[in-house]
């Protein structure tokens, strides 16, 4: 009998949903799957036709009729699915992302090896599609430091303090890599539905899971996260995004303070003795997160390499790109 409830929140994207389901169907340990809940949230019955293309998967199709109840917000939709999962574990994959064939087996074996862990996540490639190789990893240097600099390609294990430290700087993991113990995920739903803004949910979910035990991270890439034009982030002005992100930082800081943690001191310890090959990536994230004055006040300036000087033409190109982006977003 399967152990994993796979939950797929979908919203009128049948083309990408089919690719997502294909990646689920190609799992090398498909016997681990207890159920696949495909939940349509925007009234598109084509998602049901896509689900029918995979009769060998134990799919439970849910149609949340927007005429009668209105569509759930994206984060509320995920929270509802966490509450509906009945397997020992719940694995989330968004309807425009996909897994490598070994994703579930890697996660379940890691959780079996770490019986106190609440969840497993993995590295991902952010790319426009599954066939375009031009992508990037998000924050691997920071993740390595916060895990205590483990041996490369070994599991990284984070306690709640380390998870809060990471979430103070960035959103460290992608939802589509998450495989959690179902009880922990169901309890963590309040972090998603109770936050002041839905944008905060993906940053606050991981500390909520870590209350139930460590989070285990697989540094080998086994998820593709699609970055595409027209997503929510691209629809916001830079000023609005900054306002939202700063609001989320304050919530993480408050949670850390309540737990008796000093996040600047923790990062000072992480940064001391940082290897030279990791430093540029780590410094980029700190300069993206903090102003130069904040870096100095928080005690990070002597621990980070100096900012590289950019040629005049590159500075001009950067300003022109930002101006164009602002025009595009406002137009």
C-alpha positions in Angstrom: 0.0 0.0 0.0 1.3 3.5 -0.9 2.5 5.9 1.7 2.4 9.2 -0.1 -0.5 11.5 -0.9 0.5 13.6 -3.9 -1.4 16.9 -4.0 -1.6 19.0 -7.2 -3.4 22.3 -6.9 -4.3 23.3 -10.5 -5.9 26.5 -11.9 -6.9 26.3 -15.6 -3.5 25.1 -16.8 -4.3 21.8 -18.5 -1.2 21.9 -20.8 1.3 22.2 -17.9 -0.8 19.9 -15.7 -0.3 17.1 -18.2 3.5 17.5 -18.0 3.4 17.6 -14.2 1.3 14.4 -14.0 3.7 12.7 -16.5 6.5 13.4 -14.1 4.5 11.9 -11.3 3.7 8.8 -13.4 7.4 8.2 -14.1 8.4 7.9 -10.5 10.7 4.9 -10.1 9.0 4.0 -6.8 5.5 4.5 -8.0 4.3 2.0 -5.5 4.9 4.6 -2.8 1.9 6.7 -4.1 -1.2 6.2 -2.0 -3.3 8.8 -3.9 -2.9 11.7 -6.3 -5.3 14.5 -5.5 -5.8 16.8 -8.5 -7.8 19.8 -7.4 -9.2 22.3 -10.1 -9.7 25.7 -8.6 -10.7 27.9 -11.6 -13.5 26.1 -13.2 -11.7 24.5 -16.1 -13.0 21.0 -16.8 -10.2 20.3 -19.1 -8.1 19.4 -16.1 -10.4 16.4 -15.5 -9.7 15.2 -19.1 -6.0 15.5 -18.5 -6.3 13.5 -15.3 -8.1 10.8 -17.2 -5.0 10.3 -19.4 -3.3 8.6 -16.4 -5.5 5.7 -15.4 -2.6 3.9 -13.8 -2.4 6.6 -11.2 -4.7 6.5 -8.2 -6.1 10.0 -9.0 -8.9 11.6 -7.0 -10.1 14.5 -9.0 -11.7 17.5 -7.2 -13.6 20.3 -8.9 -14.0 23.3 -6.7 -16.8 25.1 -8.5 -16.1 28.8 -8.5 -19.7 29.6 -9.3 -21.0 28.4 -6.0 -18.0 28.9 -3.6 -15.6 31.2 -5.5 -12.0 30.1 -6.2 -9.8 29.6 -3.2 -6.7 31.8 -2.9 -3.6 29.9 -4.1 -2.3 29.4 -0.5 -5.7 28.5 0.9 -6.0 25.9 -1.9 -2.7 24.3 -0.8 -3.7 24.4 2.8 -7.0 22.7 2.1 -5.2 19.9 0.2 -2.9 19.4 3.2 -6.0 18.8 5.3 -7.5 16.4 2.7 -4.4 14.1 2.3 -4.7 10.7 3.9 -1.3 9.2 3.3 1.6 9.0 5.8 3.3 11.7 3.8 2.0 14.5 1.7 4.0 15.6 -1.4 3.1 18.9 -3.1 3.8 19.7 -6.8 2.4 22.7 -8.5 0.6 22.3 -11.8 3.4 24.0 -13.7 6.4 22.2 -12.1 7.8 18.7 -12.4 9.8 16.1 -10.6 12.7 13.9 -11.5 11.9 10.1 -11.6 13.6 9.5 -8.2 12.0 12.4 -6.3 9.6 10.5 -4.1 12.0 7.6 -3.3 14.7 10.0 -2.3 12.4 11.9 0.0 10.8 8.9 1.7 14.1 7.1 2.2 15.5 10.3 3.8 12.5 10.7 6.1 12.8 7.0 7.1 16.5 7.6 8.0 15.5 10.7 9.9 12.4 9.7 11.9 12.2 12.9 13.9 12.3 15.1 10.7 9.1 16.9 9.7 9.8 17.3 6.0 12.1 16.8 3.1 12.9 19.4 0.4 15.4 19.4 -2.4 17.4 21.6 -4.7 15.6 22.8 -7.8 16.3 24.3 -11.2 14.4 27.5 -11.9 13.9 27.6 -15.7 11.4 28.7 -18.3 10.4 25.1 -19.2 11.5 21.5 -18.9 13.3 21.7 -22.3 15.2 25.0 -21.8 18.5 24.3 -20.0 19.1 28.0 -19.1 18.2 28.1 -15.4 19.6 28.8 -12.0 19.9 27.4 -8.5 18.5 29.6 -5.7 20.8 30.2 -2.7 22.9 27.0 -2.5 25.8 28.7 -0.7 23.5 30.1 2.1 21.9 26.7 2.5 25.2 25.0 2.8 26.5 27.4 5.5 23.2 27.2 7.5 23.5 23.4 7.5 26.9 23.6 9.1 29.0 23.1 5.9 28.3 19.3 5.5 30.1 17.2 3.0 29.0 17.9 -0.5 26.1 15.8 -1.8 25.2 14.6 1.7 21.9 15.4 3.3 21.6 18.9 4.9 19.6 18.9 8.1 18.1 22.1 9.6 16.6 22.6 13.0 14.0 25.3 13.5 16.7 28.0 14.3 18.5 27.3 11.1 15.2 27.4 9.1 14.3 30.8 10.6 17.8 32.1 9.8 17.4 31.1 6.2 13.9 32.5 5.9 15.2 35.8 7.3 17.3 36.1 4.1 15.3 34.4 1.4 12.7 31.8 0.6 15.0 28.8 0.8 13.0 26.0 -0.8 10.3 25.5 -3.4 6.9 24.1 -2.6 7.1 21.6 -5.4 10.0 19.8 -3.7 8.2 19.4 -0.4 7.4 16.0 1.0 6.2 16.3 4.6 4.8 14.1 7.3 1.0 14.6 6.8 0.4 15.4 10.5 3.0 18.2 10.5 1.7 19.6 7.2 -1.9 19.7 8.4 -0.9 21.5 11.6 1.3 24.0 9.6 -1.6 25.1 7.5 -2.4 27.9 10.0 0.9 29.6 8.9 -0.4 29.8 5.4 -4.0 30.8 6.0 -3.4 33.0 9.0 -0.6 35.3 7.7 -1.4 38.9 7.0 -0.7 38.6 3.2 -0.8 35.4 1.1 2.6 36.2 -0.3 4.1 35.4 3.2 2.8 31.8 3.2 5.7 30.2 1.3 8.3 31.9 3.7 6.3 31.0 6.9 5.4 27.4 6.1 8.9 26.0 6.7 9.4 27.4 10.2 5.9 26.1 11.0 6.9 22.6 9.8 10.2 22.8 11.7 8.3 23.1 15.0 7.5 19.4 14.4 11.1 18.4 13.7 14.1 19.1 11.5 13.8 19.8 7.8 16.0 17.6 5.6 17.4 19.0 2.3 18.7 17.1 -0.7 21.3 19.2 -2.6 21.0 17.2 -5.8 18.5 18.9 -8.2 15.4 16.8 -8.7 12.7 19.4 -9.4 12.2 21.9 -12.2 10.4 25.1 -11.1 9.0 26.9 -14.1 9.6 30.7 -14.3 7.3 32.1 -16.9 6.0 35.5 -18.1 2.8 36.6 -16.5 3.2 35.0 -13.0 2.2 36.8 -9.9 5.7 38.2 -9.0 6.0 39.8 -12.5 2.7 41.6 -12.0 3.9 43.5 -9.0 5.8 46.8 -9.0 9.3 46.7 -7.4 8.0 49.0 -4.7 5.1 46.7 -3.8 7.4 43.6 -3.8 9.8 45.3 -1.5 7.0 46.3 0.9 5.7 42.7 1.0 9.1 41.2 1.4 10.0 43.5 4.3 6.7 42.7 6.0 7.5 39.0 5.8 11.0 39.6 7.2 9.5 41.3 10.2 7.3 38.3 10.9 10.3 36.0 10.7 12.3 38.3 13.0 9.4 38.3 15.5 9.1 34.5 15.5 12.9 34.2 16.0 12.9 36.7 18.9 10.0 34.8 20.6 12.2 31.6 20.3 15.1 33.4 21.9 17.2 33.6 18.7 19.5 36.4 17.6 19.5 36.1 13.8 22.4 38.6 13.1 24.6 36.7 15.6 23.7 33.4 14.0 24.7 34.6 10.5 27.9 36.1 11.9 28.8 32.6 13.0 27.8 31.1 9.7 29.9 33.6 7.8 33.1 33.3 9.7 35.6 31.2 7.9 33.4 31.0 4.8 35.3 29.3 1.9 36.2 31.7 -1.0 34.3 29.7 -3.6 31.0 30.2 -1.6 31.5 33.8 -0.7 30.4 35.6 -4.0 27.1 33.8 -4.0 26.4 34.4 -0.3 27.4 38.0 -0.6 25.0 38.5 -3.5 22.1 37.3 -1.4 23.1 39.6 1.5 23.4 42.6 -0.7 20.0 41.8 -2.3 18.5 41.5 1.2 20.1 44.4 3.1 21.3 47.9 2.3 25.0 48.7 2.7 24.2 50.5 5.9 22.2 47.6 7.3 25.1 45.2 6.4 27.4 47.4 8.4 25.1 47.8 11.4 24.3 44.1 11.6 28.0 43.2 11.7 28.3 41.5 8.3 30.5 44.0 6.4 33.8 42.5 7.6 32.6 38.9 6.9 31.6 39.5 3.2 33.9 40.1 0.2 33.8 43.6 -1.1 31.2 44.3 -3.7 32.6 44.0 -7.2 32.9 47.3 -9.1 30.8 47.3 -12.3 31.9 49.0 -15.5 30.0 52.2 -16.4 28.3 50.5 -19.3 27.0 47.8 -17.1 25.6 50.2 -14.6 23.9 52.1 -17.4 22.4 48.9 -18.8 21.2 47.9 -15.4 19.4 51.2 -14.8 17.9 51.0 -18.3 16.6 47.5 -17.7 15.0 48.5 -14.4 13.4 51.5 -16.0 12.0 49.4 -18.8 10.7 46.8 -16.4 9.0 49.5 -14.4 7.3 50.8 -17.6 6.3 47.3 -18.5 4.8 46.6 -15.1 2.9 49.9 -15.0 1.7 49.6 -18.6 
